[in-house]
Amino acid sequence: MAELDALDRTGGTDRARESTWRPDRAGRRPGRAARHTKEQKEHAMPMIDVYATTGTFPDRHQLARDLAAALMAIEEVPDIPMFRQNTAAFVHELPAGDLSDVDGASNHVRVQVLTNAGALDRDKQLAVVRRFTGMVAEAAADPALADRTWVLLTEAVPGGWGLAGHAHTNDELVAAARKQIAELRSAAGDQ
């Protein structure tokens, strides 16, 4: 099935994957402990939390679904059930008065995005913040909300990503994704 072949972009030798290292923010080659292979970067399962005053979004479910799909697309993870069913957004409504800036305004939105360590390179970080800010303002039907939307990007440490009762490392997530891709290929071949 050609569609599934395109999803498994993680093949190749370790040497080929090593050539995908990018300099850190200061332009230096990252140290061994900070390294993440292209393989690991392509297999993240992000979680998104949106916090806003009650009534900000008329269709919270659609916003959650759109944000999750957008993050999968930006991260370029394989479009398999493992990622579709474990990439999620949660929209939390806060009662009036539970949110304030220094001036007393409560018309802000905070979006927190959690990915596995190293999942978002600088281009992807910029894309997530830009796209999510626009999506939040559009979902609220308030273009000015873009100036009052904060997007926080955070990373779970290796082993700090719990799924199905197990704290997964990046390598374990990659193995699980490869296993599912192989199962989908096998099932497609049986039809």
Contacts in CASP RR format, 6 or more apart in sequence:
PFRMAT RR
TARGET T0000
AUTHOR 0000-0000-0000
METHOD contacts of the structure
MODEL  1
MAELDALDRTGGTDRARESTWRPDRAGRRPGRAARHTKEQKEHAMPMIDV
YATTGTFPDRHQLARDLAAALMAIEEVPDIPMFRQNTAAFVHELPAGDLS
DVDGASNHVRVQVLTNAGALDRDKQLAVVRRFTGMVAEAAADPALADRTW
VLLTEAVPGGWGLAGHAHTNDELVAAARKQIAELRSAAGDQ
1 184 0 8 1.000
1 185 0 8 1.000
1 188 0 8 1.000
1 189 0 8 1.000
4 181 0 8 1.000
4 184 0 8 1.000
4 185 0 8 1.000
4 188 0 8 1.000
5 185 0 8 1.000
7 78 0 8 1.000
7 79 0 8 1.000
7 80 0 8 1.000
7 181 0 8 1.000
8 78 0 8 1.000
8 178 0 8 1.000
8 181 0 8 1.000
9 42 0 8 1.000
9 76 0 8 1.000
9 78 0 8 1.000
10 38 0 8 1.000
10 39 0 8 1.000
10 42 0 8 1.000
10 43 0 8 1.000
10 174 0 8 1.000
10 177 0 8 1.000
10 178 0 8 1.000
11 39 0 8 1.000
17 37 0 8 1.000
17 38 0 8 1.000
17 39 0 8 1.000
18 37 0 8 1.000
20 37 0 8 1.000
20 38 0 8 1.000
21 29 0 8 1.000
21 30 0 8 1.000
21 35 0 8 1.000
22 121 0 8 1.000
23 29 0 8 1.000
23 30 0 8 1.000
24 30 0 8 1.000
24 34 0 8 1.000
25 122 0 8 1.000
36 117 0 8 1.000
36 118 0 8 1.000
36 119 0 8 1.000
36 170 0 8 1.000
39 174 0 8 1.000
40 116 0 8 1.000
40 118 0 8 1.000
40 119 0 8 1.000
40 170 0 8 1.000
40 171 0 8 1.000
40 173 0 8 1.000
40 174 0 8 1.000
41 75 0 8 1.000
41 118 0 8 1.000
41 119 0 8 1.000
41 120 0 8 1.000
41 121 0 8 1.000
42 75 0 8 1.000
42 76 0 8 1.000
42 77 0 8 1.000
42 78 0 8 1.000
43 77 0 8 1.000
43 78 0 8 1.000
43 116 0 8 1.000
43 170 0 8 1.000
43 173 0 8 1.000
43 174 0 8 1.000
43 177 0 8 1.000
44 75 0 8 1.000
44 77 0 8 1.000
44 115 0 8 1.000
44 116 0 8 1.000
44 119 0 8 1.000
44 173 0 8 1.000
45 77 0 8 1.000
45 82 0 8 1.000
45 83 0 8 1.000
45 86 0 8 1.000
45 87 0 8 1.000
45 116 0 8 1.000
45 161 0 8 1.000
45 163 0 8 1.000
45 173 0 8 1.000
46 68 0 8 1.000
46 71 0 8 1.000
46 72 0 8 1.000
46 75 0 8 1.000
46 87 0 8 1.000
46 113 0 8 1.000
46 114 0 8 1.000
46 115 0 8 1.000
46 119 0 8 1.000
47 87 0 8 1.000
47 88 0 8 1.000
47 89 0 8 1.000
47 90 0 8 1.000
47 113 0 8 1.000
47 114 0 8 1.000
48 64 0 8 1.000
48 67 0 8 1.000
48 68 0 8 1.000
48 71 0 8 1.000
48 88 0 8 1.000
48 89 0 8 1.000
48 90 0 8 1.000
48 111 0 8 1.000
48 112 0 8 1.000
48 113 0 8 1.000
48 114 0 8 1.000
49 89 0 8 1.000
49 90 0 8 1.000
49 92 0 8 1.000
49 111 0 8 1.000
49 112 0 8 1.000
49 114 0 8 1.000
50 57 0 8 1.000
50 63 0 8 1.000
50 64 0 8 1.000
50 67 0 8 1.000
50 89 0 8 1.000
50 90 0 8 1.000
50 91 0 8 1.000
50 92 0 8 1.000
50 109 0 8 1.000
50 110 0 8 1.000
50 111 0 8 1.000
50 136 0 8 1.000
51 92 0 8 1.000
51 94 0 8 1.000
51 99 0 8 1.000
51 109 0 8 1.000
51 110 0 8 1.000
51 111 0 8 1.000
51 112 0 8 1.000
52 91 0 8 1.000
52 92 0 8 1.000
52 93 0 8 1.000
52 94 0 8 1.000
52 99 0 8 1.000
52 108 0 8 1.000
52 109 0 8 1.000
52 110 0 8 1.000
52 140 0 8 1.000
53 93 0 8 1.000
53 94 0 8 1.000
53 95 0 8 1.000
53 96 0 8 1.000
53 97 0 8 1.000
53 98 0 8 1.000
53 99 0 8 1.000
53 106 0 8 1.000
53 107 0 8 1.000
54 93 0 8 1.000
54 94 0 8 1.000
54 95 0 8 1.000
54 96 0 8 1.000
55 93 0 8 1.000
56 93 0 8 1.000
56 109 0 8 1.000
56 140 0 8 1.000
56 145 0 8 1.000
57 63 0 8 1.000
57 91 0 8 1.000
57 139 0 8 1.000
57 140 0 8 1.000
58 139 0 8 1.000
58 141 0 8 1.000
59 139 0 8 1.000
60 91 0 8 1.000
60 93 0 8 1.000
61 91 0 8 1.000
62 139 0 8 1.000
63 89 0 8 1.000
63 91 0 8 1.000
63 135 0 8 1.000
63 136 0 8 1.000
63 139 0 8 1.000
64 88 0 8 1.000
64 89 0 8 1.000
64 90 0 8 1.000
64 91 0 8 1.000
65 89 0 8 1.000
66 135 0 8 1.000
66 139 0 8 1.000
67 89 0 8 1.000
67 111 0 8 1.000
67 132 0 8 1.000
67 135 0 8 1.000
68 87 0 8 1.000
68 88 0 8 1.000
68 89 0 8 1.000
70 131 0 8 1.000
70 132 0 8 1.000
70 135 0 8 1.000
71 87 0 8 1.000
71 89 0 8 1.000
71 113 0 8 1.000
71 128 0 8 1.000
72 79 0 8 1.000
72 83 0 8 1.000
72 84 0 8 1.000
72 87 0 8 1.000
74 120 0 8 1.000
74 124 0 8 1.000
74 127 0 8 1.000
74 128 0 8 1.000
74 131 0 8 1.000
75 115 0 8 1.000
75 119 0 8 1.000
75 120 0 8 1.000
75 124 0 8 1.000
77 83 0 8 1.000
77 87 0 8 1.000
77 177 0 8 1.000
78 177 0 8 1.000
78 181 0 8 1.000
80 177 0 8 1.000
80 180 0 8 1.000
80 181 0 8 1.000
80 184 0 8 1.000
81 180 0 8 1.000
82 176 0 8 1.000
82 177 0 8 1.000
82 180 0 8 1.000
83 177 0 8 1.000
86 163 0 8 1.000
96 106 0 8 1.000
97 106 0 8 1.000
98 106 0 8 1.000
99 106 0 8 1.000
99 108 0 8 1.000
100 106 0 8 1.000
101 108 0 8 1.000
105 148 0 8 1.000
107 145 0 8 1.000
107 148 0 8 1.000
108 148 0 8 1.000
108 149 0 8 1.000
108 150 0 8 1.000
109 136 0 8 1.000
109 140 0 8 1.000
109 145 0 8 1.000
109 148 0 8 1.000
109 149 0 8 1.000
109 150 0 8 1.000
110 149 0 8 1.000
110 150 0 8 1.000
110 152 0 8 1.000
111 132 0 8 1.000
111 136 0 8 1.000
111 149 0 8 1.000
111 150 0 8 1.000
111 151 0 8 1.000
111 152 0 8 1.000
112 151 0 8 1.000
112 152 0 8 1.000
112 154 0 8 1.000
113 128 0 8 1.000
113 132 0 8 1.000
113 151 0 8 1.000
113 152 0 8 1.000
113 153 0 8 1.000
113 154 0 8 1.000
114 154 0 8 1.000
114 155 0 8 1.000
114 156 0 8 1.000
115 153 0 8 1.000
115 154 0 8 1.000
115 155 0 8 1.000
115 156 0 8 1.000
116 155 0 8 1.000
116 156 0 8 1.000
116 158 0 8 1.000
116 161 0 8 1.000
116 170 0 8 1.000
116 173 0 8 1.000
117 155 0 8 1.000
117 156 0 8 1.000
117 157 0 8 1.000
117 158 0 8 1.000
117 170 0 8 1.000
118 155 0 8 1.000
119 155 0 8 1.000
120 128 0 8 1.000
120 153 0 8 1.000
125 153 0 8 1.000
128 151 0 8 1.000
128 153 0 8 1.000
129 151 0 8 1.000
129 153 0 8 1.000
132 149 0 8 1.000
132 151 0 8 1.000
133 146 0 8 1.000
133 149 0 8 1.000
133 151 0 8 1.000
134 146 0 8 1.000
134 149 0 8 1.000
136 145 0 8 1.000
136 146 0 8 1.000
136 149 0 8 1.000
137 143 0 8 1.000
137 144 0 8 1.000
137 145 0 8 1.000
137 146 0 8 1.000
137 149 0 8 1.000
158 169 0 8 1.000
158 170 0 8 1.000
159 167 0 8 1.000
159 168 0 8 1.000
159 169 0 8 1.000
159 170 0 8 1.000
159 172 0 8 1.000
160 167 0 8 1.000
160 168 0 8 1.000
161 167 0 8 1.000
161 168 0 8 1.000
161 169 0 8 1.000
161 173 0 8 1.000
162 168 0 8 1.000
163 173 0 8 1.000
166 172 0 8 1.000
168 176 0 8 1.000
END
